[in-house]
């Protein structure tokens, strides 16, 4: 852990912040997000608990903070007194030191437009769309309708959209899809590179006016309301830090034969493409049937966004139906058998020719793509060949052989394919040189997300960082990074905010000279579970030096209004808590880790303690937005937090059960049964907790959780529960039966000996004596039965801890 916690750093940053404007709208405050950020709120108890759960430490912090505040106030009073003295002595000098206010250019004054929107005489689709977007949002802000006119002579007071030649953009320093905003009292010019840069300039101007688009969907956008619109007279140029800023959608859970699911997918992706442009992303990768593809591609085209095609397509390029007739085309398994699964036999020239031929056919179906992802089978061992010739090559060289062979046919085409460093190809063990048309795609899925990938203190991530450095050198910087910041499957669909990790990651990637980044997402579900991650990734990929804490405040203010501050605290608490468990791949499958269950149990319990701290700010957030249209948004985040907390608790229970199994394996025979009984109970309890999580997800509205939450997550839960019940059953089956007690033999009757003659006569003449019954030992259970007429329950034996 760093010497200074996130909470401490955040408090220092907030101490310099100025208060935001108050709200007029009861559902979404009319705070001008283009102006100063919100004021520092008093430190919440939960923020203090993030540093320490000890009350004494929190009390000491409060005392120290109070003392610092008092000292700061004294200094402020002294400074004010000095300033007043100087002002009285030299009023002219004090007046001269005041900054010159920026010239304000009115776009709308007294409800009347002061400018026209002008497009070139023959505008591109993107320029026409950009002009329409500017007019739409200016009208939303102030109610005034600005007319859009084609270019021509005699038009003054114009907002000029695009129409600037490339040589002028080069002179202004525009790179990639950067943009220029020039504002003077006579004209406003908005233009940028690669077409989409002009649209980005429009959205950047609207952001200066306070507009925000934190979450996809019109219902989540923030637009201020005012009677007049003014902007500063200035000129600025903005360029992205990463040339490619992309999202990849996993939509494999959508059944496109179901019309309802297909229609919903079109709506969802249309909204998402709109959000991509408004947050200055450049590319979108998706797979879809032809009719869906055409509709979505139209949305990309009118915004100037690029498309990335392909995926795990190598198995598709070698048709499986050829296996019976030509098995030699296919890979050989480690058992020495040809298999129709996996990729191909790269030592078979016919297999390589066939893959290249089918790749070129696929390329014709996606002529708009500038990148085609050329990935193998999505399995941990990669699915490469083990025949006598291929096994002389590492999986990395087998894969690059196929990539280079295909790339040779692309020399006259403006397209790039990639070699993905993923699973068995993550290590940079290459002996071949990559073709210039082959790009590296680095996909570190099993890395630690509790730390930045460049954190030298994280042993796990250092392995990935070292491999990436070597790959950057091998591929001469032609590298793109594939990240998993909104991967519902990897995170068990739990809330895992990563805004600070994302900021550090992107800074590290940029430091290596990498110019392309992308992140996976799962449709509408990711909009519910990972909205801050997606927003932070988009904003930081454009500008890695942006303040991630300001981005977080910006997101919460635009999304949650009056509940912005408690929801920001919730985000930071969740990030701190999930850092404990986002360290070993799939969060809810810790048995895959090499770490011992006991070690993980401690981390998971620590996560539970931190996550529980969100209870108070979450309740406050719900109270702040009662009876407003944002109430449902906060409620959805509340449900997600409850689900996350419950699932982490369930995981803690299942790891505890697995630890009991581990103890049973090491225990003496006399103790095995005790450990196995406890393991059985804990694993069944964990299954019950996970089942409760499934019930909670079922209660969330379908339009919120999306198709992954409706189908994929439920199937995932079923697998987890089935696994736990199976392991619990195996534990029960291993419990040895208790030995039955052997019945005690009845005592043999003693032989009676006849008395002597004298004794018999004395006995006959003696009076009859009173005798007491013999004392018979009675156990406690029988004693309780005699006392109250009920049988006592036998307490189960407790295992040794």
N, C-alpha and C positions, 0 to 999 in steps of 0.2 A: 504494500500500500504506500502511496506517496506521503511525504511528511505533512502536507496540508490537505485536508479532506475537501471533497466537493462542496460541502456545506460552508466551510470556512472561506473557500475561494469565492463562492457565490455571494456571501455576506459582504466581502470586501468590494466585489464588483457593484453590488446593489447600493452600497453606501454613497456612490457617486452619481446615482440616477436621480432624475427630476420627475415630479409628479405628472401623470397623464391627465388629459381633459376628462371631465365628467360626462355621464351618459344622458341622452334625452330619450332614446328609445328604450322601453322597458324590457324588450327581448334581446337587443344587442346594442350595447352602448355606442353612442356616436363619438367615440374617442378617435381623434385624428392620429392614426398609426404612423403617419409620415412625420410627426413631430417628436417631442421628447419622450423617452420611455417612462414607464410607470415608476412611482415613488417606491422607496424601500419600505416594505411592510415590516412590522415588528417581527422579530425572529420567532417562528412557530416552534412549539415544543418538539414537534417531530423532527425539525431540522437539527435541533440540539441533540436529539436522540441518535441521529445519524452519526454524530461524532462519538457519542458515548451513551450507554444505557444507564450509567451511574448518575443518580440524582445529585450527588455531591458535586460531580464535575459540572453538571448543568448549572447548579447554583453558583459555583465559582465563576463560570462563564458570564452569568447574568451580572454578578458583582463587577467583574472586570469590564464588561460592556458598559455598565452604568457609569463607572469611573471614567472610561474613555469618552463617553458622551458628554459628561460634565466638563472634562478638559477641552473637548472640541468646542463646546458652547462658550467657554471662557475665551478660547482663542478667537472665535468668531466675533465675540463682543469687542475684544481688543482691536481686531482688524477693522470693524465698523467704526469704532471711535477714531482710529487713525485716519480712515478714509474721510470721515466728516471733518476732521481737523484740516486735512489737506485741501478738501473742497472749499472750506471757509477761507483758508489762506490764499489759495490760488484757484478761484472758480473757473477762470478761463482755461487753465491747464487741464482741470478735471473734465471740463466739457470737451476739450479737444481729444481726450483719450477714448471717448465713446466710439465703438465700431460703427462704420458707415453701413446703414441697413441696405440689404440687397434690393435692387429694383424689382418690383412686382409687376408682372405682366398679366392683366386680366383676360381670361378666356371667356368667362361669363360674368357680367355685372348687372345687378338689379334684375336678375332673371333673364337677361337678354344676351344672346351670343355676340361676342366681339370678334370672332374668327370664323372662317369657313374651313372645312376639311377638304383638301385637294389631293387627288391622286393623279398619276401620269395619264396622258391621253390614251395610252394603251396599257392599262395596269395589268400586272400579273395577278394570278389568283390570290397570292399571299397579300399583295398590296391592297386589293379590294377588301379582303377579309379584315386586314388590320384597320382600314378606315372605318369599316362597319363596327368593329369592336370598340374603337375610340368613341364613335358617336353614341353607341349604346350605353357605355359606362358613364360618359359625361352627362347624359340625360338622366341616368339613375342617380347621379350625385346631386344634381341641381334642378332637374325637371326641364331644362332647356334643350331644344333639339338643334344640333348643329348640322347644317346641310353639307352633303358630300358632293363635290363638283369635280369634273374632269379637268386636267391641266389645260391652260391656255393663257392668252395675254389678258392683262387688265385685272387680274385677281390680286387684290392686296389683303392684308390681314389674314394670311393663309397658314393653316397647319399642313405642311407639305409631307406627304407619306411616300417614302421611297423615291425611285426615279433617279438615283445617283449612280454614275458609272463606277466601275471597279477601280479605275485609276485614281479617282478622287477619294474613294474609301481607303485605298492604300496610302495616299498622302495624309489622311487623317489618322492613320495608325490602326485601322480596323482589321482585326485578325479573326479568322474562322467566322463564327456567327456573332461577333461583337456588334456594337451599334453606337450611334452618335445621337445625342439630343442637343440641338442648338435652339436656344430661346432668346429672342429679341422682341422689343415692342412691335416690330413690323411683321415678323414671321417666326414660325416655329418649324424646325426641320427634324424629321424622325426617319432615320434610315440605318441599314445594317447589312452585314454580309450574309451570303448563302440564302438570300430570300427571307428566311425566318428571323434574321437579325432585325429587320424592319418591324416585324411583329413584336419582338422582344422590346424594342425601343418604345412602342406604344404602351405595352404593359408596364415598363419601367416608369414612364411618365404618370400612368395611373397610380402606381405605387407611391409616387411622390405626393399624390393627392389623397392618399390614405387607403386605397383599395388593397385587399388581401384575398388570396385564394388558398387557405391552409389545407383544406380537405376537398377531394373531388366532389362535384355536385353543386348545382346552383344554390341549394338550400344552405350550403356551408360557406358561401362567399361572404366577405365583409365589404360593404360599400358605405362610406360616410354620406351624410345628407347635409347640404348647406345651400345657401342662396346664391353665393358667388364662388367662382373658381379663379384662383391666382397661382402663378408659378414664378419662381425666381428666374430672372434673366441671367442665364449662364450657358456655358457650353461644356459638354462632358463626353468622354469616350469610355466605354466599358468593353472589356474583352473577357472571355471565360478563361478560367485557369485550366480546365480540362476541355479539349476540343470536342470530345464525345461524352455526353451525360445521358445515360440511357437506363431504361427499366426493361426487365424481362418478365413476361407474364407466364405463369404456369396455369394453364386452363384445362389440364388433362381431366379434371374432375367434372367438367361440363359435358353433359350428354346432348350433343347437337341434334340428335334425332328427336329430342323432346322440344317441341316448338316453344314452350314457355321458357325453358332454360336458354335456348338459343336467343330468343328475343331479349331476355334479361342480360345476357352476355353482351349483346350489341349496345344496349343502353349503358351498361357499366363501363365498357371500354370507350364508348364515345365520350362519356364524362371524364374518363381518365386521360384520354388524349388531349382534351381541352385543358385539363389541369397541367399536363406536361408542358404545353406551350406557355401557359401563364407563369410557370415557375422555371422557364428558360431551359428545359431539357431539350435534347436534340434528336434522340432516337427512341424507338420502341420496337421490341422484339416480341412477336406472338405467332402462334400457329392457329389456323382456323379454316373451316370449309370454304370453298370458293366464294359462295354468296356472302358469307360473313366477312371474308377477307376484303372483298371489293368495297363494301360499305365502310369498313374501318380505314381502308387505305384512302378513301376520299377524304375522311376527316384529317388524316395525316397530310395529304397533299395541299389542302387549302391553308394549312398552317406552316407548310414548308418543312415539316418534320421528316426524318429519314426512317427507313425500315431496315431491320436486321432479320435475315431469314435463317433457316436451317435449324440446328439443334442436334439431338442424338440420332442422326440420319444415316450413318454408315450401314447399320443393319438393313435399312430400307433400300439402300442403293445396291445391295446384293440380295435379290429376291429369294425368300426362303423356299419357295416352291421348286427351286433348282437343286435342292439338296439331294433328293432321291436319285436324280440323273447324274449330277456332277458334284459329289461330296468333296472332291479335292479342292473346290473353290473356298471351302469353309474352314474354320479354325479346327485344330486338333486340341482336345482337352488334355489335362495333365495325366489322365488315365490312358492316353494313347488312342482315343476314339475321335473321329470326326463328328462335330456337333453342329446342328443347324442354328444354335444360339450364338451370341457373341458377334464378332466382326468378320474378318476374312483371313485367309492365308496369304500374307503379304509376299511370300516367296513364290506364289503362283501368279505368273504374268497375266493369265486370262482373268483372274479375279480382280487384279488392279485395273485392267482395261475395262471390265464391266462396271466397276464402281465409278470410274471416270466418265464413261459414256452416260450412265444414268444421272451422274451429278450435273453434266451439261444440260441434260433434259430438264432436270429440276430448276436449273438456273434460268431457263427460258420462261418458267412459270412465275418467277419473281424478278422481273427485269429491273424493278425499282430499288432492289436491295444493293447497298454498297458493301455489306459484310454478309457472308454466309457462314454460319457456324457449322463446322465439320467435325462432329463429335461421334465417338464410338458408343458402344452399349453402356447404359447407365448402371453399371454394377461395380462393386468394390474392387474386384480383381481385374477390371478392364475388359475381359473377354477376348484377349489376344491369343495368338496361335502358339502351340507347343510342338509342332512337327520338328523333324530332325534339322531342317534348315532354319526355321523361324526361331527355335529356342536358343539359337546362338545370339539372337538380338534381344536386348531388353525391351520391355513394353514401350519405352519412350522411342526407341529407334524403329520399332515396328510401326508405331503410329505416325512418326514423322516421314517414314517411307511412303505411306499412303498419302499424306498431305502433300509432299513434294511432287508425287506423280500426278496428282490432280492439278496442282498449281501450275505445272508446265503447260497446261492447256488454257491458262487464263491470262497469258502474257499480253494479249491484245484486248483484254476486257477490263473495265474499270470496276473491279471487284476484288475483295480480299477474303481468303478463308483463314480459319484459325486452327491452331493446335492447342487443345485445352490441357493445362496442367491441373489434374483432378484425380483424386484417389491414387491409383498406381502410377500415375505420371507426374505427381507433384514434385518429386525430386528431380533436379536438373541433370540427370545422368544421360546426356546425349553425346553420341560420337559423330552424328551426321550434322551437316550444316543446313539450316532451314532455307527454303526457297524465298526470294524477296517478297513474293505474294502471300507468304504464310505469316500470320501474326500470332503471337502468343496470347492466350486467354488464361489468366491465372485465377483459379477458383478454389480458395482455401476453405472449404465448407466445414471441416472439422477443427478449425482453429479455435483459440480461446477468444470469446467475445466479452470476457470480463476485463480485458486489457486491450489497448491498442496493439495492432499487429507489429508496430515498430517499438513496443515497450521492451527495453533491454532486460527488465526484471522478470519478464514472463518467459520461462523456458520453452513452453509449447510454441508460442508465437515466434520465438527466435529461430526455430527450425524453418518455419514458413518464410520469415523475412530473409534468411540466408539463401534459401532456394530461389526466392524471387530476385534477389540481387544477381545471382548467377544467370538466371533466365534473361534478365534485362540485358546483360552483356552478350549472351548467346544470340538473342534476337535483335541486337543493335537498337534497343529502345522501342522496337515495334511491338508494344505490349498494351493489352487492355486487361483491366481487373474486373472480375465477376464476383460481386459481394452478395451477402445473404441477409441484408438488414430488415427485410420484411418477409422472411421465409417462415410461413406458418408451420410447416412440417418440422423444420429444424428446432424451433422453439416450442414445440408441443402446443402451438396455438395460444400460448400464454402471452401476457403483456410483457414485453422486454424492451423498454426504452433504451436506446443506445446513442443518444445525441452527442454526448461527450466523446465516446469511442469513435463515432463516425468522424467527428472533427479531427481527432488525432490521426485516424487512419488515412484520411484524404491528404492531410499534410505530409504524412510519410510517403504515400504513393507519389505525390507531386515532387518530393525531394529526390526521388529516384529517376525523375524525368519521364514518368508515365503520363500520357496525355489522354487516356480513355478510361472511363469507369462506368460500371453499370451495377444495378441491384435487382435481385429477384423479388417478385411480389405475387400474391395469390388473389388477384381480383378484388372484389368488394370486401372480402374478409380482411385483407391487409389494410383497407381504409378504416376499418373499425379497430383493429388490434395494433397497428403500427403507423398511425398517421404522422406522429412527430418524427419518427425515423425517416419516413419518406420525404417529408418537408425539409428536414435538416439536410438530408443527402442532396436534394435538388439545389438548395440554396448554397451549401458549402462546395458542391462541385462547380458551381459558377465562381464562387469567391472563397477560397480556402482560408483567407484571413478574416472573414466575417466572424463576429462575436457569437459563439454558439449559445451563450446565455441570453443574448438579445434576441436571437432567432427563436429560442424557446419562449421567451416572454411575448414576442410578436405572435407566435403561433397560438398561445393560450389566450391572448387578448382578442385575437380575431375569431377564435373558435368558441370561447366560453364566456366572453363578456365579463359580467360582474364576478363570475367564478374563476377568473383568470389566475389570480394569485394562489388560491388553494389547489387548483388543478396543476399549476406549475410545480408546487410542492409535491403533489402526488407523483408527477412524472419523475422528479429527482429522487424521491424515495424508492419508487419502483426500479429505477436504474441502479441505485445503490444496492438494493436487495438482490436483484437478479444478476448483478455482477458476481455474486457468490456461486451461482450455479450455471452461468453461461460459459463454462470453462471446459466442458468435456463432450462437445457434440450435442446430440439430441438430449435436451434437458430432462425429459420424462423417461429416458431409458438408461439410467445410470449403470445398469448391470453390464453395459457394453464397455464401460471404462476400465482401464487397467488399475485405477486406484482402488484401494480396499473399501468395502461398504462403510466401515466405521469412519474412515476419513471423510467420505462424501457426506455421511450422515451429519457430521458437525457443520459442514458448509451449508447443507440444506436447512438445518435447524436455524442457523444464523440468518439465512434468507427469510425464513418464516417470521423471525422476530422483527426484522426490518420492514417487511411488507405489511405487517400488522400496524405499523406506525402511520399508514395512510388512512386509517379509520377516521381520525378526527378531521383532517383537511377534506376528505371525501364527503363527510357529512356536512361540513361547512359549504362546500361547493354545491351540493344538492339544495341546501337552504337558500343560497344566494340566487338561484335561478328558478325558484318555485313559481309556477304559473306563467312561465315564459316559454317561447318556442325553443329555447335552448335546453329546457328541462330534460327532454328525451335524450339529447346528446350526452349530457352529464350522466344521466341514468344508465345509458349504455356503457359508459366508461366505468361506472360503479359496478355493473354486472361483470365486466371484464376483470376488474380488480378482485371481486369475490371469487370468480372462477380461478384466477391465477393463485390467489392465496390458498384456496382449497386444494388445488392440484399439487402445489408445492408441499403442503402438509401431507397429502396422500403419498407423495414420493418419499417423504421422510419416513413414513410408516412402512412403505414397501422396502426401503433400504434397510430399515431396522430388522424387518423380517428376513431379508437376505443375510444380514449379519448373524442372525440366530442360526440360520442354516450353516453358515460358515463355522460357527462355534460347534454345532452338532458334529461336523466332520472331524473336528479336532478333539472332541470330548471323549472321555472314557465311556465304555459301553453302558455303565450304570447311569450316566447323565445324558446320553443321547436323546432318550425319549422326552426328557424335560425340555431341551432346546427345540426339538422338532414340534412339540405341542405349541410352544410360544410362536415359532415361525409360522405354523399353520394359521394361528389366530391373527397374527399381524398381517400376513399376506392377504387373508380374506378381508380383514378390515381395510387394507389399502384398496382392494378391489371395490369395496363399498364406497369409499371416498371418491374414487375415480368415477364410479357410477353416478354419484351425486353431481359431479362436475358435468357429466353428460346430460343430466336432467336440467342443470342450470343453462347450458347452451341451448337446449331445446326450447327454453322459455324466451330466448332472445328472438326478436322479430326477424323473419327471413330476409327482409330488405336491408337489415343491418349486417347480419353475419354472412350473407351471400351464399353462393352454392357450395363453397368449401365447408362452411359451417353447417350447411344442411346435410351434406352427404359425406365429404371427405373426412371431416373431423369426427363424425359419428363412427365411421368405419375404423378410424385410428383408435378411438376410445375402445371399441369392441376388441381390437387386437391386444391392447394393453390389459384390459380386464381379463380376457381369455388367458393371456400369458400368466397373470398373477394367480388366477384360479387353478391353472394347470400346475404351477409350481407349488401352490398350497396343497393340492391333492397329492403331489409326489411326496411332500413332507409327511402328510398323514399316512401314506402307504408305507413309509419307512419306520413308523412308530412301532416298536415291537409290542406284541400283546403282553399284558401283565400275566405273570404265572399264576395258575389257579392253586389255591391252598389245598393241600392234601388233607382229607378228613382224618381227624384224630381217632385212633382205635379205641373201642370201648374197653374199659378195664375188666379183666377176668374176675368173676366172683371168687372170693376167698373160700377155701374149704373149712367147713365148721368142724371143730374137734369136740368130741363129747367131754363134758365136765367130769371131774373126778367125783366119786360117790359122796364125799364129804361136802364139796362145794355145791353140788346140786341140791343136797338137802338144805344147806344154809340159804341158798337162793330162794328156794321154795318157801322158807319161813320168814324171809325179810319183807318189810313193807315196800310198796311200789314207789320208786323215786321219781321226782319231777326233773326232767332233763330239758336243756335248750337245744334248738336246732343247730347243726354245724354251720360255721361261717363260710359262705360260698363267695369267692371273688366275683364281682360284677363290673363290666367295663362301663365307661362314661356314657356311651350311647344307650345301653340298656337301662342305665340309671335314669337318663332323661326320658326314655320311653315310659318307665314306671311313673315318673313324676307328672308328666302332662299328657300322656297318652298319644304322643306323636313321635315319629322317627326323626332323629337329628340328621341334618345334611352333613355329609363328609366334605370338608374343605379340600380343594385340590392342592397338591403339593406345588410350591413355588420353586422355579429353577433358581440356581445360584446366578447372581449377576456377574 
